[in-house]
Amino acid sequence: MDFSTLVLLPGMNTFAIAVTVRPTVSQPGAPDYPARGVYSSVPTDVQMQDGTTFSDQQTTLGIRLREFAVPPVNGDRITPTEGEAAGVTFWVADSSADGQGGLTLTLRKTEPPE
């Protein structure tokens, strides 16, 4: 079964937003390029050791690997060009392949550690 074509492609066609990828790590020196992905940002609370709660956002972008010659990697920049986060530049902090042709990029607003 071709999960990427049968499931991911219709999902992308329905739910994806346009983004711009700045491939600073995956393709140093290459120009920015347009792409798309399914954007999600949900609140998350982390219980700290001292009993306080740290509140943050967990922001992700789900992409279909077949749509990328070279997929974004940790350190690349992603800027949504539509939707609620349009114009906000994120950096890729982590990625997780789903084994079915998709990749979930975990995005952060703060600058990555040097």
N, C-alpha and C positions, 0 to 999 in steps of 0.2 A: 504494500500500500504506500502511495506517495503522499504522506501526511502533509508535507510542505505545500503541495499543490492543492490537495483536497480540503485541507482545514486552515492552514496558516494564510494562504493567499486570499481566500474570501474574507477571513477575519481582518487582514491588513486592509483590504479594499473598503471594508466597512468602518473600521475603528482607527486607522492610522492617521497621524498628523504629519505635516511636513516639518523637517528639521534640516539644519545645516551642520555638516560634520567638518571639524577642523582636525585633520589627521596628523597632529604634531608628533605622535609617537609611532603610530602604525605605518605612516608613510611620510617621514620627515621631508620637508621641502615641497610636498605636493599641495596643490591648491585646495581650498574648501570645496565641498561638493554637496549637492542636495540629496536628501534621503528621506525615509519615512519610518515611523515606528509607532507602537501603541504606548502612549504616555500614561503614567499613573503616579500619583503622589498622595500618600496617606499618612496621617499622624501616627507616631509610634512613641510609646513611653518605655523608658528603661529604668528599672529600679536600681539605684546606686547602693553601694555597700553601706553607706551611712544612713540608709533609709529614705533619702530624698529621691525624687523622681526627676529624671532628665527627659524632657520632651523634645522630639525632633520630627523630621519628615523623612519618610522612606520614599524616594523618588526613583522610578525605573522607566526604562524605555525597552519595549520588546521589539526585536527586529527579526526579519526573515533572512537567514544567511544567504540564500540564493540571490538576494538583491544587492549583495556587496561583493566586489572583486576581492577586497581586503576589508574585513569587518573592523569596526572600532575596537581599540584595546585600552587598557588602563592608562589614563593620562590624556587621551584624546579629548577634544572639546565637542559638546553637542549644544546647539542652540535651536530650540523650537521656533518655528516661524509662523505658527498659528496656535490657537488654543489658549488656555489660561496662563501658560508660561512663555508665551511668545516674547522673544527678545532677551530672555534670561539665558545666560551661558552657564552650562554645567560642565563638570569634568567627569570622565568615566572612572569610578572608584573600584569597580569589580564587574565581573561578567560571569554568567552561568549558562552553559548550553543545556538545552532540554532534551537532546538526543533525538529530536524529531524535526530538525531543521531550523529551530529558533534559538535565539540568544537573548537573555535578559541582561541589560546593562544597568548597573546601579549607579545613579548619578548623584553628585554632590555640588553644592553651590560654592562652598569655601575652596580656597586654593589648596591643591594637593601638597603634601609634605615634600620638602626638597630632598 
